[in-house]
Every structure is written in C-alpha cells, then in structure tokens.
C-alpha cells in the first residue's frame, strides 16, 4: 500500500468518525432539549427554524452554483 493511499484512508476514517460523533452529539442535545419539560417554547420553535433556514440557504447556494457552472463558457487560452 502506498503512503498516499494510506494517508487518504486515514483522513477519510477521521472525517467519518468526526461526522458520527458530531451527529450523535447533535442528536443527544436536540433530544434533550425537546424531551425536557422546562424548555421554553421559543427554543423548541427556534431550533427547527434555524435548521430549516440553514438547509434552505445551503440548497439555494448549491442551485446557484450549478446554474453558474452551466452558464460558464470555457474558452481555450493560447499562449
């Protein structure tokens, strides 16, 4: 196994592990907030609104990037 391949595998394993840990931490936090009876209703409404707004902005940026990529005319540059 080449060292470049080993580095790539190591990086992807670290990214995967961090993603799993972040997802679990987020799940436990959100579950704790929504199952706790003393949590204010404003917080219970604000968190889903924040997530939905973030996803909408991310999707809009992705769509805009794809439209811009289709419109780009790449011309060959002669030196």
C-alpha positions as CSV (number, residue, x, y, z in Angstrom):
1,X,0.0,0.0,0.0
2,X,1.4,3.4,-1.0
3,X,1.8,6.1,1.6
4,X,-0.6,8.4,-0.3
5,X,-3.3,5.7,-0.2
6,X,-2.7,5.2,3.5
7,X,-3.0,8.9,4.1
8,X,-6.2,9.2,2.2
9,X,-7.7,6.2,4.0
10,X,-6.7,7.7,7.4
11,X,-8.2,11.1,6.5
12,X,-11.5,9.6,5.4
13,X,-11.7,7.5,8.5
14,X,-11.1,10.5,10.7
15,X,-13.7,12.5,8.8
16,X,-16.2,9.7,9.1
17,X,-15.5,9.3,12.8
18,X,-15.9,13.0,13.4
19,X,-19.1,13.1,11.5
20,X,-20.5,10.2,13.6
21,X,-19.5,11.9,16.8
22,X,-21.0,15.3,15.7
23,X,-24.2,13.6,14.6
24,X,-24.6,11.7,17.9
25,X,-23.8,14.8,20.0
26,X,-26.4,16.8,18.0
27,X,-28.9,14.1,18.4
28,X,-28.4,13.8,22.2
29,X,-28.5,17.6,22.6
30,X,-31.7,18.1,20.5
31,X,-33.4,15.1,22.1
32,X,-32.6,16.5,25.5
33,X,-34.0,19.9,24.6
34,X,-37.2,18.5,23.2
35,X,-37.8,16.0,25.9
36,X,-37.1,18.3,28.8
37,X,-40.5,19.8,30.0
38,X,-38.9,23.0,31.3
39,X,-37.5,24.0,27.8
40,X,-39.2,27.3,26.7
41,X,-41.4,27.0,23.6
42,X,-39.4,29.7,21.9
43,X,-36.3,27.4,22.0
44,X,-38.3,24.5,20.7
45,X,-39.6,26.6,17.8
46,X,-36.3,28.4,17.1
47,X,-34.1,25.2,16.7
48,X,-36.2,23.7,13.8
49,X,-36.5,27.1,12.2
50,X,-32.7,27.5,12.4
51,X,-32.1,24.1,10.8
52,X,-34.8,24.7,8.1
53,X,-33.3,28.1,7.3
54,X,-29.8,26.7,7.1
55,X,-30.9,23.9,4.8
56,X,-32.8,26.3,2.5
57,X,-29.8,28.6,2.3
58,X,-27.4,25.7,1.6
59,X,-29.8,24.4,-1.2
60,X,-30.1,27.8,-2.7
61,X,-26.3,28.3,-2.8
62,X,-25.9,24.8,-4.4
63,X,-28.6,25.5,-7.1
64,X,-27.0,28.9,-7.8
65,X,-23.6,27.3,-8.2
66,X,-24.9,24.7,-10.6
67,X,-26.7,27.3,-12.7
68,X,-23.5,29.4,-12.8
69,X,-21.4,26.3,-13.8
70,X,-23.8,25.6,-16.7
71,X,-23.5,29.2,-17.9
72,X,-19.8,29.3,-17.9
73,X,-18.2,29.3,-21.3
74,X,-14.7,28.0,-21.0
75,X,-12.5,29.2,-23.9
76,X,-9.1,27.8,-24.6
77,X,-6.3,30.2,-23.8
78,X,-3.4,30.3,-26.3
79,X,0.0,31.4,-25.0
